[in-house]
Amino acid sequence: MRPFTTETLEKTLTEKLMLNFSKTPDEATDQEMMKACALVLRDVMAIRGVETRKKTNREQRKRVHYLSMEFLMGRSLMKNAYNLDVLPQLKEALSNLGFKAGDIFEMEPDAALGNGGLGRLAACYLDSMATLDIPATGYSICYDLGLFKQKIVEGEQVELPDHWKDLGMSWLVPKPEEAQEVRFGGTLREFWDNGRLHTVNENATTVLAVPCDMKIPGFGTDHVNTLRLWEPRATSPMDMSLFSRGEYLKAAEEEAMAESISKVLYPDDSHEEGKSLRLKQQYFFVSATMQSITTKHMAMYGTMKNFHEKNVIQINDTHPALVIPELMRILIDDTGMNWDDAWAITTQSVAYTNHTVLAEALERWPQKLMEQRLPRIWQIIKEISARWQKKVDEYYHDPGKTQYMAIVWDGQVRMANLCLAGSMAVNGVSALHTDILRNDVFRDACQMEPWKFKNVTNGIDHRRWLSEINPGLDSLIRDLAGGDEYLSDAMALQKLDSYAGDKSVLDRLGEIKRQNKEAFALHAKKTRGVILDPNSIFDVQVKRLHEYKRQLLNVLHIIALYQRLQDDPNAITQPHTFLFGAKAAPGYVVAKRIIRLINSLEDQIAHDPICKDKLQVVFLENYRVSLAEVLMPASEVSQQISTAGKEASGTGNMKFMMNGALTVGTLDGANVEMNQVLGEENMFLFGLHADEVQQLKREGYVPQRLYTQNETLRRCVDALRTGFRDGVTYEDLYQRLLFGSGGSAADEYLLLADFASYCQAEQDMAAAYMDRERWNRMSLHNIARSGIFAADRSVKEYADNIWHVSHR
Ligand code: 26W
């Protein structure tokens, strides 16, 4: 049911402004209006949230608890208005009150409580879980600062703090009455009572965890779920007795210690950090979450024996893996259960999703740190480890396997192995990735317990990533594919396929893209002062900067094009704009150098008259959810060019596809499944396959040989050494490709091996672009067949095959 008409919305907004800011609409600022909108929608969601909870309780339904260190939510105003079915009414009401809806939406900061794919996936799944009427709660930390804001200063990335809460807080409701105490450090005391050994954690430092709840409305339903973000507080805020004894510095210190836990989001998505603060963050949110879940369960059922029947704990990578020992601790220490019963319940409650096979991203914690910071948890992990080791040993009788599968080994706790032991399900995020888990990374665990291993290919919220951000395309789809059916059934997009021969439809599709390109060009001019040419191909690579994602391969190809233009100014007939957007982890030196390089190249090409109206490179500063929302509808080429076997799935690839961009890509992650629905003829594939990559590495890969043999390649790579007109040279990147550096092998990610094949794919793509009708047809097929990449499909698979919860 639509909660407002334009008129009632106008009235309610006016009241809100009055009550909260003592202002009438004509006095209110855009900021105040944005807050008023948030508060008004929040009220509706609060009411529906209560109904949802009551219904769930009445029906005693199983609940999903989705734990993630990251939720990359982006903006919520337009999204919530959309899901509550009041978006047109809100726009009209704002306009009637003298505001521009677009300006109000622009006021909202992104809630960037995440790095990249893993965090955005969590946000998309929240939307689908609510839409499918699944009783689900997300849990994370209420970081004070989101992911850093990126500024480019003289070509280099500079990180600035992201104070998202100033305005972003409007969506959050603190629930101090549901606070939990989390204990760190201290000592253990054991004693016998009633024939049972008890363990108590004494002299621990306690930190209070206060939930801040954000409501998540579903689409086409009144179901409303919650994202619960934990905020740490010192247990005794500013102890007054300390004050009177003149020890207020100590009191302040305690408060600062507690609050440091939620200061920042770790900005690294590729390297395991091993820092004590991160361990504190993990245990803080995991312990608060488990206590909150079990307390509610006990209140409702009065027993923990049926916990696994009524709850499922989904963990987003290993970051929340401490739920396993934490649930054990609660079951054993707080409810007096024996080990075996507690283990049976735990291992039927927890499910683990893996999101990366990069060795350097697999979390390991120093045993010492665990022991000091979390003595009881460490004790439980030791016991889990010992029992798991025994099981493995009895199965394999192979010391090599025992070592590989060990949870505690060589002074370290390996979180992935803890998850394999303690979960009922382990899943990869694309068919290829799951194959690699089954046959390679987790091979031994999979042979021992094959039933645990599942695949759930990722998906995206197509209502946000298509309907909401691309109104032109949305209206074409409504005209061709049976109205708004596709919003709740993304497979309905398939109906577009039957228009492949309809010239007028293809023209309209081309026109929509053209308009989106113009809108993006306007945006780029306003925000960055760059002039884009809407007649050129918009060829886009946006994602975190990492060597395995091979932004550098893209750069090498652009250098090749540039050099070709030098030799023959008529070599390019089709103008080409290469757009990049990427944040580098602040400590990832090579990634930052690649950003510097892209900016040097942008500058070089911009100042070369030969390139005018032919070639342009643009580095888009501060890539984030809200920038992606204007960029995706305008994109024509999607660069998905990771070394095969390295990108677990990719989800940007799906956003491009849904908005009609064509993919230039390797057979990696979900590109493989895109290829299955599209065929070779609707994308531009290139490069080594995952097995060929492995084979080449085994045989011994010598990039210098390719460098010597391939003249074009040699000239590009040499250009790194020579540098550009800004006087910056890239000898370091040159060395890294040809000889390796910093402990990494020469051309670790096989750029040189895939170079020739990549250039060919780009050439085929540019040729296809010249035939507008053919291009638009390919684009139509991409949109039509993107339905399987809707998050609704993924979440249904989790619900049916892993969670065993009912859904709409
Ligand atoms: C410990 C540091 C750290 C932090 C985050 C290591 C690894 C991560 C994530 C697992 C990285 C990540 O975001 N992975 C991405 O997850 C997406 C959603 O499944 C996939 O689509 C991407 O392919 C994968 O790189």
Residues whose N, C-alpha, C, O or C-beta is under 5 A from the ligand:
A	BS01	26W	G116 G117 L118 L121 D268 D269 S270 H271 E272 E273 D317 H355 T356 A361 V429 E647 A648 S649 G650 T651
